[in-house]
Amino acid sequence: MDVLYFAWVRERIGIPRETLDTSARTVAELVEELRGREDRYAAAFADLSALRVAVDQDLTDFDASLEGVREVAFFPPMTGG
């Protein structure tokens, strides 16, 4: 699956996207897997309340299933104005 990082998430991790093979069943499990990779991932995912997630371009929660998913995107909350 493709994993995309936006704004400060991308800056902390250092890449805009990557393709992963994962056994994670939910977004939360994917986050735990990513946190364990390197310190830069741990820093990016340290505070999940400061992050939003989209699965196949639909906003969702961290308990969302990854079954059949092609893309997961992580980004900070957006504000309008």
VMD Tcl script that draws the C-alpha trace (Angstrom):
set ca {
  {0.00 0.00 0.00}
  {1.07 3.58 -0.54}
  {1.53 5.71 2.57}
  {1.53 9.48 2.09}
  {2.77 12.13 4.51}
  {1.79 15.80 4.36}
  {2.93 19.08 5.96}
  {4.98 18.67 9.17}
  {4.46 14.89 9.14}
  {6.40 14.78 5.85}
  {9.03 17.12 7.27}
  {9.63 14.96 10.35}
  {9.80 11.71 8.41}
  {11.76 13.22 5.54}
  {9.83 11.70 2.62}
  {6.47 12.49 1.03}
  {5.41 8.88 0.36}
  {6.47 5.27 0.45}
  {5.12 1.89 -0.55}
  {4.86 -0.62 2.28}
  {4.10 -4.28 2.73}
  {2.39 -4.52 6.10}
  {0.56 -7.06 8.19}
  {-1.29 -4.28 10.04}
  {-5.05 -4.79 10.11}
  {-5.95 -1.26 11.18}
  {-4.54 2.23 10.82}
  {-3.58 2.14 14.51}
  {-1.56 -1.04 13.96}
  {0.13 0.59 10.97}
  {1.05 3.59 13.12}
  {2.58 1.29 15.74}
  {4.56 -0.48 13.04}
  {5.82 2.85 11.67}
  {6.72 4.16 15.15}
  {8.96 1.16 15.64}
  {10.93 1.75 12.44}
  {13.04 4.77 13.38}
  {13.08 7.78 15.70}
  {11.83 10.07 12.94}
  {8.63 8.02 12.62}
  {8.23 7.91 16.40}
  {8.48 11.71 16.46}
  {5.95 12.13 13.65}
  {3.42 9.82 15.32}
  {4.06 10.81 18.94}
  {0.73 12.64 19.35}
  {-2.10 11.11 17.34}
  {-4.51 13.81 18.52}
  {-2.51 16.18 16.29}
  {-3.01 13.97 13.22}
  {-5.76 13.10 10.79}
  {-5.86 10.07 8.53}
  {-7.49 9.29 5.20}
  {-7.87 5.80 3.78}
  {-8.29 5.68 0.01}
  {-8.96 9.44 0.16}
  {-11.78 9.19 2.73}
  {-11.28 10.74 6.18}
  {-11.49 8.09 8.85}
  {-10.41 7.11 12.36}
  {-7.31 5.29 13.48}
  {-9.36 2.15 14.14}
  {-10.28 1.88 10.44}
  {-9.62 -1.41 8.70}
  {-6.84 -1.66 6.14}
  {-8.38 -4.62 4.32}
  {-8.21 -3.95 0.60}
  {-6.82 -0.44 1.13}
  {-4.45 0.97 -1.50}
  {-3.55 4.31 0.13}
  {-3.24 5.77 3.62}
  {-2.48 9.47 4.14}
  {-1.41 11.20 7.34}
  {-1.69 14.98 7.81}
  {-2.32 17.61 10.48}
  {-5.84 19.00 10.95}
  {-6.74 21.62 8.42}
  {-8.12 25.00 9.36}
  {-10.14 27.25 7.14}
  {-10.17 30.93 6.82}
}
mol new
graphics top color blue
foreach p $ca { graphics top sphere $p radius 0.5 }
foreach p [lrange $ca 0 end-1] q [lrange $ca 1 end] { graphics top cylinder $p $q radius 0.2 }
display resetview
